[in-house]
Amino acid sequence: MEVKKIVILGPESTGKSTLCEELAGHYRTVWVPEYARTYLHDHGMGYSYNDLLTIAKGQLALEDKYAEDFKNKLQSLYSGLSTPESPANSRPFFIDTDMHVMKVWCEFVFGKCHDWILHQVARREYDLYLLCDIDLPWVKDELREYPDFESRRKLFRLYKDMMVNQADPWVQIRGDYRQRFIKAVRAVDHLLAAQ
């Protein structure tokens, strides 16, 4: 049983967490929450450049823990079966935020990025990226910083430029919540069928 890692990324208030949760429910699988939300709840919004490195390391530790637990669960579930009782020989695993997000965050706020984060961007492998567009209305949240459209547009361009300039497949997710979910499911189904 192969695990397909799918990252949901994009600027704040673009429905990433909602989409992760919906997709995990649809595929009856697991999703990794965004570590930054927990960190900022605990430490406040007055973060520093070095805090972003701590958040990045926390995100990857969380992702690795969830991935290991998920693989162990699949192994125990399918051990002894010659053919997995699954519509495909792989299972999706959804991740809300990766090191691309941390790179954009560092560079947008501080004008530079930690070498450790850049190394992780180059090193870690994923099977698909779902890039959430800024066409949803911005929703106020105590942890969100950029309600103005111009900042959101700049951030989205940074994400899109990164996706265009990397080798892994990616799909832009737009529309209302229902349209986003449908487009994301099509992209994930296509990935799972292509094995």
N, C-alpha and C positions, 0 to 999 in steps of 0.2 A: 504494500500500500504506500503510494507516494503522496507526500504532502505538497500542495501547490500554495506558495506564499503570495498573497495578494495584498498590496499596500493601497490604502485609501489616503490621499493627501490633497492639499490645497490650502488656501488662506482660511483664516478663522471664519466661523459662521457660514460654512458652505455645506453643512449637513454630513460631515465625515463620520462622526460617531453614530448618528442615526442610521446612516447607510451601512456601517459595519454591523451594527446590531441587527438590522433587518436581514442582511445577507447571511449572517451566522444563523439566524432563526430559519431562514428559507432552506439553507443547505444542512441544517442540523449539525452545526460544527462550532468552532470556537473563534472568538475575536479578542485581540489584545487592545485594551484601552490606552488612551494617551496618558503617559506618565506625568507630563507637564501639569495637567490639571490638578492632580494630587499634590504635587510638589508646590505649586503656587498657592493652593488652598492652605497648605501647612506653613508656608514661609512668606506669603504676601507677594504683591506685585512689584515690589522694589527690587527686582532681580538685577544681578550683575552679569558681566560677560562670563565669569567663571561659573556662575550658577547654571548657565546654559550648557556647559560641559557636564556638570553634575546631572542635569536633566537628561542629556543625551545618553550618558552611561546608564542612568536609571531606566530609560526607555528600552535600551537594548537588553539589559538584564531581565526586564519584564517580558520582552518578546521571547528571549531564549528560554525562560522558565515555562511560559505558556506552550512554546513549541515542543519542548521536551516532554511536558505532561501530556500533550496531545498525541505525540508519537507513541508514548508508552500506552496510552489508552487504546489507540488503534491496534498496536501489537497484541495487547491482551484480548481485544475484541475479536480480531481476525486470526489469532494463532490457531493452528490446526486446520484451517480451511484451505483447500487447494485453490479455490477461486474466491476472492472476496465477494461477499454478498452486498454489492454496491453497484449503482448504475454505471460507475466508472472505476478504473483502477487507481484513482487518485482522489484525494479529498482536499477541498479548499480550506485555507487558514487565513483569516483576515486580520490585518494590522492597521490600526488607526495611528498613522504618523510614523515616519522613519527618519533616517539621517538627512535626507533631502530637505525635510521640513526644518531640521535643526540648522542646516547650512543657510537656508534662506533667512531664518530667524536671526542668526548671528550677524549675517552680512547686512540685513535690512536695518537692524537696530544699532549695531556696533561697527559696521563697516569692515569687518574682518571675521574669520572663522578659525576655530581651533583645528590644528593639524590632525588631531585624533578623530574629529568628526569627518574631515575630508577623507582620511584613510578608510573610515568605515563606509562612506558613500561608495568608494571605489571597490571595496572588498566584499561587501555583503551582496548576496544574490537573491533576487525575487523573480517571480514568474509573470507578474502582471501588476501594473499601476493603474489605479482609477483616479484621475485628476478631477476634482470637483470644482466646477466653475463658480463664479461670483454672481450668478443670475438669481439666486435666492435673496429675499430681503434679509438685511443684517438684523440679527436679534441681539439685544443688549444682554450682557452677561458680565458678572464682576471680574472675569478673567480675560475679557476681550478688550483690545486696544485700538482697533482701527475701524470706526464706524463710517469714515468718509470714503466715498466711492473711489477717489483718485488713489488713495493708499491701497485699497483692495485691488484696483486694476493693476497697479505696479507689482504688487505681490503675486497676482495671478500670472502676469507675464514672466516673472522670475521662475515660477514653477513650470510653466509651459516651455520656456527655453531649456530648462534642465531636462525635461522629458524628451524634447526633440533631439537633444544632444547626447542621449545615452542609448544603449543598445536594447534594453528590455522593452517588451511591448507595453503600450499604454493606451488608454481610452479616455477621452474627455467626457465627463458626465455633466449634463445640463438639464434644465427643465425643473418642473415642480418635483416634490418628493416622490410621487408615483412614477413620473417619467424617469427620474434618476434611477430608481430601483429597477425598472424594466430594462433600461440600457445596461446597467451593471450586471444584471442576471444574464443578459445576452452575451456580454463580454466574458463572464466567468464560464458559462456553458460552452462557449467557443474554445476557451482554454482547456477545459476538461475533455472536450471531444477530440482535441488535437493530439492526444497522447499517443 
